[in-house]
Amino acid sequence: MSRTILFAVLPAAAAAILCAQAPAPSPSFEVASIKPANPQPMGRIMVRMSGGPGTDDPSQITYENVSLRDVIKTAYGVKNFQITGPDWMETQRFDIVAKVPKGVTAKEDLKPMLQNLLKERFGLAVHRESKDMQMYALVVGKHGSKLKESVDQPADPNDPPEGGRGPGIDALPKGPDGMPKLPKGRQGMMAQMSPKGLRLVATKQPIAGLIEMLGNQLQHPVTDETGLKGAYDFTLEFMPDEGSRMGPMGGMHMPPPGAGPGGSAPTSEAPTGPSLYAALDEQLGLKLEPKKGAVDMLIVDRIEKMPTEN
């Protein structure tokens, strides 16, 4: 009898082992639509990346006019300067709508889904490697920080509503100088061209928001060594480096150099303003100190310009 029982149990045990060794299903969106984005007016690049867990629309992500670099950056949790790949990844733009599976409640869970979407539809292949490169530390200048902590302000009923796609830059309220500004009490960051170069307007922003912008502008890592822990309102105007990538901020990319206020038609006068380093010191009381360090790079080995069909 014992021999019969032994032979009867072995197949079941083998099946259990095979079941345990089966790979877990790859996390994916239930359905995803990817289409080339419509051309936008000259001088403006409006970008929307909304939805998903923790938002007003947790069951769906909606990306409009995004570059593949934008999506790769979000999917792999890296900065612009950490991605090495073809230049067209910045200019080829798409509208992406994808349904998030039920039970997904963490924003981090979107990363493997986006990675699989890029692999399946664009044939993306990447690898990581470490590289020594120039870095910067953001510190408080010798005369102290000039940043002022945000103060809660009641929203103006005449301001555009928050949430959803958001207003175009022309619909935003204007400051005394005629330049667009963020509505009162609204947290965000907006980049726009001004007569002095690039104007960065921020409300209720931690230093991490400024660090993000500086890294994109300099195309090198920037670490926070200011010790500043609050949320701040500030305006920073400077001449941007040619070819810098600002990345999406408040739904907007930086208009090209020479564009008018708000990204309108080019002006006849070239903007003149301080360098980023001088502007940080003079306007915010902060300083960039150079240093060296190892950076984790994401190398794009293969990617297609157009996705496979929906």
Secondary structure, 3 states (H helix, E strand, C coil): CHHHHHHHHHHHHHHHHHHHHCCCCCCCCCEEEEEECCCCCCCCCECEEEECCCCCCCCEEEEEEEEHHHHHHHHHCCCHHHEECCHHHCCCEEEEEEECCCCCCCHHHHHHHHHHHHHHHHCCEEEEEEEEEEEEEEEECCCCCCCEECCCCCCCCCCCCCCCCCCCHHHCCECCCCCECCCCCCCEEEEEEECCEEEEEEEEECHHHHHHHHHHHHCCCEEECCCCCCCEEEEEEECCCCCCCCCCECCECCCCCCECHHHCCECCCCCCCCCHHHHHHHHHCEEEEEEEEEEEEEEEEECCCCCCCC
